[in-house]
C-alpha cells in the first residue's frame, strides 16, 4: 500500500465528530505514516484552544490561520492529516489538499450529534438547535466534501478500526498503478 501511495499524504475531511482525529492515527500506523491534526497544530501554534481562537478572531480569522497551517503541513510527505470540518470552505485550501489523497469521512447527522452532544468545545455548535446547525452545515458543505477522492460512509456501530480498514481497502480503487518500463 505504501508503495502505491508513494509518500502522498492522506487528507481526512468531513464534519466535526466523524472521527478524523480518531481514525487518522490508525491509518498512519497501517501506512507507516505520521499523523497530524490541523486543529492541534493551530492550538499549539497560537497557544489557544480552537474555541478561544474563534472567540478572539472570529470564524474568518480562524479560517485564515487554518489555511496558513495547511499550507505548511502539505509541504511534508508520508502524513495522515485530520483537517477541520470547515477546511473545504476556502478555495485556496483545495490547492493544498489536491497534493494528496482526499478522504471524506461521512456520517449521518444523528450519529454525529450523539457523538458531540456532550462536547462544549465546538464553537459552531454553541447554538439553540445544535442538531439543526449540524444539518445546515452538512447541507452547505456536502457539495464541497463530495469533491474528495474517496467517500467513506460510517454507520452506527462502526469502530474506528472498521472505518480505517474501509479506507485502506478503498485506496487502490482510486490510485493508478505505477507504470513499469
C-alpha positions as CSV (number, residue, x, y, z in Angstrom):
1,X,0.0,0.0,0.0
2,X,2.8,2.5,0.9
3,X,4.4,1.9,-2.5
4,X,1.1,2.5,-4.2
5,X,0.7,5.8,-2.3
6,X,4.4,6.8,-3.0
7,X,4.5,9.0,0.1
8,X,1.5,11.0,-0.9
9,X,-0.4,12.5,2.1
10,X,-3.8,11.3,3.1
11,X,-6.2,14.2,4.0
12,X,-9.2,13.4,6.1
13,X,-12.1,15.8,5.5
14,X,-15.6,15.7,6.9
15,X,-17.9,17.2,9.5
16,X,-16.8,17.6,13.1
17,X,-17.5,14.4,15.0
18,X,-17.0,11.9,12.1
19,X,-13.8,10.6,13.7
20,X,-11.0,12.2,11.6
21,X,-8.8,12.6,14.7
22,X,-9.5,9.0,15.9
23,X,-9.2,7.2,12.5
24,X,-6.2,9.3,11.3
25,X,-3.6,7.7,13.7
26,X,-4.9,4.2,12.8
27,X,-4.4,4.9,9.1
28,X,-1.0,6.4,9.8
29,X,0.1,3.3,11.7
30,X,-1.1,1.0,9.0
31,X,0.6,3.0,6.3
32,X,3.8,3.7,8.2
33,X,2.8,7.4,8.1
34,X,3.0,10.2,10.7
35,X,-0.3,11.7,11.9
36,X,-1.1,15.4,12.1
37,X,-4.3,17.0,13.5
38,X,-4.6,20.5,12.0
39,X,-6.6,21.7,15.0
40,X,-3.9,20.5,17.4
41,X,-1.2,22.3,15.4
42,X,-3.3,25.5,15.4
43,X,-3.8,25.2,19.2
44,X,-0.1,24.7,19.7
45,X,1.0,27.5,17.3
46,X,-1.4,30.1,18.8
47,X,-1.3,28.8,22.4
48,X,-5.1,29.0,22.4
49,X,-7.9,26.4,22.1
50,X,-9.9,26.5,18.9
51,X,-12.8,28.0,21.0
52,X,-10.6,30.7,22.3
53,X,-9.2,31.5,18.9
54,X,-12.8,31.6,17.4
55,X,-13.9,34.0,20.1
56,X,-10.8,36.2,19.6
57,X,-10.6,36.4,15.8
58,X,-13.9,35.1,14.6
59,X,-14.5,32.4,12.1
60,X,-12.8,34.3,9.2
61,X,-9.7,34.8,11.3
62,X,-9.7,31.2,12.3
63,X,-10.1,30.0,8.7
64,X,-7.0,32.1,7.7
65,X,-4.9,30.5,10.4
66,X,-6.2,27.1,9.4
67,X,-5.2,27.8,5.7
68,X,-1.7,29.0,6.8
69,X,-1.2,25.8,8.8
70,X,-2.4,23.6,6.0
71,X,-0.1,25.3,3.5
72,X,2.9,24.5,5.8
73,X,1.8,20.9,6.6
74,X,1.3,20.0,2.9
75,X,5.0,20.5,2.3
76,X,5.7,17.3,4.1
77,X,5.1,13.7,2.9
78,X,4.0,10.4,4.4
79,X,1.4,12.0,6.7
80,X,-2.2,11.3,7.5
81,X,-3.8,14.6,8.2
82,X,-7.0,15.3,10.1
83,X,-8.4,18.6,8.9
84,X,-11.1,20.8,10.5
85,X,-14.6,20.3,9.2
86,X,-14.7,23.7,7.5
87,X,-11.3,23.5,5.7
88,X,-13.2,22.8,2.5
89,X,-14.8,26.3,2.6
90,X,-11.8,28.2,1.3
91,X,-10.9,27.6,-2.4
92,X,-7.2,28.1,-1.7
93,X,-7.3,25.0,0.6
94,X,-8.3,22.8,-2.2
95,X,-5.0,23.6,-3.9
96,X,-3.2,22.2,-0.9
97,X,-5.5,19.2,-0.4
98,X,-5.1,18.1,-4.0
99,X,-1.4,17.5,-3.3
100,X,-2.6,14.3,-1.6
101,X,-5.4,11.8,-1.5
102,X,-8.6,13.4,0.0
103,X,-10.8,11.1,2.0
104,X,-14.3,12.2,3.1
105,X,-15.4,10.5,6.3
106,X,-19.1,10.9,6.3
107,X,-21.7,10.0,8.9
108,X,-25.4,10.6,9.4
109,X,-26.3,13.8,11.4
110,X,-27.9,11.7,14.2
111,X,-24.6,9.8,14.7
112,X,-22.5,13.0,14.7
113,X,-24.9,14.6,17.1
114,X,-24.8,11.7,19.5
115,X,-21.0,11.8,19.5
116,X,-20.9,15.6,20.1
117,X,-23.9,16.1,22.4
118,X,-21.6,16.5,25.5
119,X,-18.8,18.4,23.7
120,X,-18.8,22.0,24.6
121,X,-15.6,22.8,22.8
122,X,-17.2,23.2,19.3
123,X,-17.7,26.9,18.6
124,X,-20.1,26.3,15.7
125,X,-22.4,24.1,17.9
126,X,-23.0,26.7,20.5
127,X,-26.4,27.1,19.1
128,X,-30.0,26.9,20.4
129,X,-30.5,24.0,17.9
130,X,-27.2,22.1,17.6
131,X,-28.7,19.3,15.6
132,X,-30.3,21.8,13.2
133,X,-27.0,23.6,13.0
134,X,-25.2,20.3,12.1
135,X,-27.8,19.6,9.4
136,X,-27.3,23.1,7.9
137,X,-23.5,22.9,8.0
138,X,-23.6,19.4,6.4
139,X,-26.0,20.6,3.7
140,X,-23.8,23.6,3.0
141,X,-20.6,21.6,2.9
142,X,-21.7,18.3,1.2
143,X,-21.1,19.7,-2.4
144,X,-17.5,20.5,-1.3
145,X,-16.9,17.3,0.6
146,X,-18.1,15.3,-2.4
147,X,-15.1,16.5,-4.4
148,X,-12.9,14.1,-2.3
149,X,-11.2,11.2,-4.0
150,X,-12.8,8.7,-1.6
151,X,-16.1,8.8,0.2
152,X,-16.4,6.6,3.3
153,X,-19.8,6.5,5.0
154,X,-19.9,5.4,8.6
155,X,-22.8,3.6,10.2
156,X,-23.9,3.3,13.8
157,X,-21.8,0.6,15.4
158,X,-18.7,1.1,13.2
159,X,-15.5,1.1,15.2
160,X,-12.6,3.4,14.2
161,X,-10.8,0.3,13.1
162,X,-13.7,-0.7,10.8
163,X,-13.6,2.8,9.2
164,X,-9.8,2.7,8.8
165,X,-10.0,-0.7,7.2
166,X,-12.6,0.6,4.7
167,X,-10.4,3.5,3.8
168,X,-7.3,1.2,3.3
169,X,-9.4,-1.2,1.2
170,X,-10.7,1.7,-1.0
171,X,-7.4,3.4,-1.7
172,X,-6.3,1.1,-4.5
173,X,-9.5,1.8,-6.4
174,X,-8.6,5.5,-6.8
175,X,-4.8,5.2,-7.4
176,X,-3.3,4.4,-10.6
177,X,-0.7,1.7,-10.5
178,X,2.8,3.0,-11.3
179,X,3.8,2.2,-14.9
180,X,6.7,-0.1,-15.1
181,X,9.1,0.4,-18.0
